[in-house]
Amino acid sequence: MTNEPRLWCAMIYVADSRDVAGAVRRSKRLHWKQADALREVEGWLTEMRRDPVRWEIADDETLIGRLPGYFAVLSSFFLPKEQ
């Protein structure tokens, strides 16, 4: 684990499609906190009138959310190091 600040991005994809070309929804602005990215996904699902998501930890940098017909991804990134 590192003490470097992480940024979080939220995305929702269609799970039933054979060809996943891109996210149905994606953060327009990155989040400083994982909880804020998670709230963004939950807000989208409310707008889309979808069931609540079941979250699984994929690794230290990624959460996967599953719900009927869709899956959500919370992914984190580090800022570039100064050169």
N, C-alpha and C positions, 0 to 999 in steps of 0.2 A: 504494500500500500504506500502511496506517496502523499505528501502534503500539498502537492500542486493543486491549484483550483481546477475543478472539472466544470464543463458546460454540458447541459443535457438537452437532447433533442427528442421530441415525441413524434411518432408516425403511426398511422393506421393503414393497413393493407387489406385487400379482399383476399380471403383464404380459399374461396371456391374457384378462382380463376386459374386456368392452366398457364397463362402467360401473365406473370406479375411484372408490369411495366413500370409501376411507380406507386407511390403512396396515394391513398384516397385523401388523407389529411396529413399535413406535416407542419411542424413548428415554423412559423415565420421568423421568430426570434428565439435564440437559444436561452435556456434557463440556467441560473446559477445553482438551483437546488433540484434534486431528483423529485422531491415532493411537488414542486411547482409544475414540472413536466407531467407528472402523474395526474395532477388536477386538470391540466389542459386536456389530456386524453378523456378523462371522465366528463368534462364539459362537452367535448365533441360527441361522445356517446349519448349524452342527454339530448343534444340537438338532433342527433340521428335516430333517437328513440330506440336505442339498442339496450340489450341486457348489460348488467355490470360485468366487468372484466375480471378474470381469474389470473392473477400475476404469478409468474415463476421467475426465479433468479437464474439467468443463463450463465453469468459470470460477474466479476466485479464491475464491469462496465456496461452491462446490458440486462434489462428486464424484458420478458416476453409476456404479453397479456393475451389470453385466449377468450374468444366469445364466438357464438354461432355466426359463421360466414365471414368473420374478420379475425385479424390478429393485430395487436399493437406492439410497438417496440419503443422502449426508452433506451437510448444509447448515449453514452457519455464520451466526451472528447477533452483533451488537454489543450490549453492555449500553446501556441508555438513558443519555444525558448528564444530569448533574446540572443542575437548573434553579435 
